[in-house]
């Protein structure tokens, strides 16, 4: 097949991309996981209704059909955006895009072949949902036209999301920026359509606009949606062709740090009125004793004190507003503080995961890791100092966590009962370090920042959501299984939810000591896992960083004028 593509269609880049994907073991692992999750969720939608027999589900196929279709669209959005984001941005990070541009392939064909190399594998994933849609169709309630329209819509949506992602990949410098820009473009599409329609209405006369509305009203809404998405796909393709040369050699830039610096310029201009008063300085502007930690805490957007303080204000302000509202108006439900706590947990886990996973993977993708490894510093020290900015972020996040925990403890009148505070602070001091060292371990074994972040966030999503999902399945199927309930409680998501919803619940104010020691055991397991993972990562730091030869000798540069020596790596 690949030889036929190369011979008849003249698409060598497409054949190369498909050949490389077929040779990777990761391709088949992702395909298996995708199919397993899709069919597990699809079969649960079809058969997990709690009905006793198949006859009772006849005529209910329409709801199942729409849920499976929505599930497949969400899968396309997540998977295709991640794979297309690195099509050109990954080439920029590896400094290999210039070699591609030196070929005689026109830029339109380069973009087209890169797009097809991502869309074709995704279409094979889309085909996996056809049996599930057919199963839901067999239960009745779904018309034949709806079935075929859904199949075409999935293909059109694949082309549309792939085109938007390719456009963002040609514009952005890094894969992570392209991934985020894709979602921003998809979210901002409705906001762009309204001004376009308003401008078109102003440009056309009333009679001509009425004729356009009449023509659009006579077209099937589904067909019109397909045409609109294909037009957007074509425009995105043209923009990608334009950005390919214009943005090919854009220097690396931290967008968050750039935004913070622009805010700094505004604040500095406003501060001139007060005489240039500086309350807190960032620290020593020169890296004297610890250059690695200085770089992480003075040159990173999530490590500098003033930038972390602004993030703290954005997180802490809603908590203070809600807490004051609950304190003044006792009729208002106190569950709003619990919702804020869940949101705070999500923000803390995501920020910690992204920052820790990017510590080493960013150095590797920017080809600056070799410069760091020639320094006469032990691998353990390198990793510890590289996490200085993550530790600062951790202590910054402890402020809103402390605010919520103390407010809940005070609001519910638990003056002498410290079990809630012990469990809450214990969960923060164990879960977030576990996420931090997990991100470090995954970042050490990943080739790019995007790959490390997606791996870590995927693992965290499965681990955190598996408990609530298991509880939902048990309640839906009306199964009474104490062992499965305890197993679900072992996950961080279920443990936090159970503690927040059951500790101060009416009728359970005594909160049995058995439950306390059970949750304490779960928190202790997280702490032990974090300590064990930290020891393993630090013990194998030099091996993961690539400073050890095949024979097991550690290469260390002693500095200028001194010969390099070989020594055995330290154990433990």
PETARA-V187805 format. One record per run of one state. SS is the DSSP state (2 for helix, 1 for strand, 0 for the rest). FROM is the first residue (numbers start at 0). TO is the last residue. If there is no record, write none. Layout:
# PETARA-V187805
ss-><SS,SS>
from-><FROM,FROM>
to-><TO,TO>
This chain:
# PETARA-V187805
ss-><0,2,0,2,0,2,0,2,0,2,0,2,0,2,0,2,0,2,0,2,0,2,0,2,0,2,0,2,0,2,0,2,0,2,0,2,0,2,0,2,0,2,0,2,0,2,0,2,0,2,0,2,0,1,0,1,0,1,0>
from-><0,1,9,11,23,24,47,54,57,60,85,88,93,96,101,106,127,129,138,143,171,174,203,205,218,220,246,254,274,290,298,304,328,334,365,368,373,378,386,387,411,418,444,448,477,481,489,491,502,512,539,540,545,547,548,552,556,564,568>
to-><0,8,10,22,23,46,53,56,59,84,87,92,95,100,105,126,128,137,142,170,173,202,204,217,219,245,253,273,289,297,303,327,333,364,367,372,377,385,386,410,417,443,447,476,480,488,490,501,511,538,539,544,546,547,551,555,563,567,571>
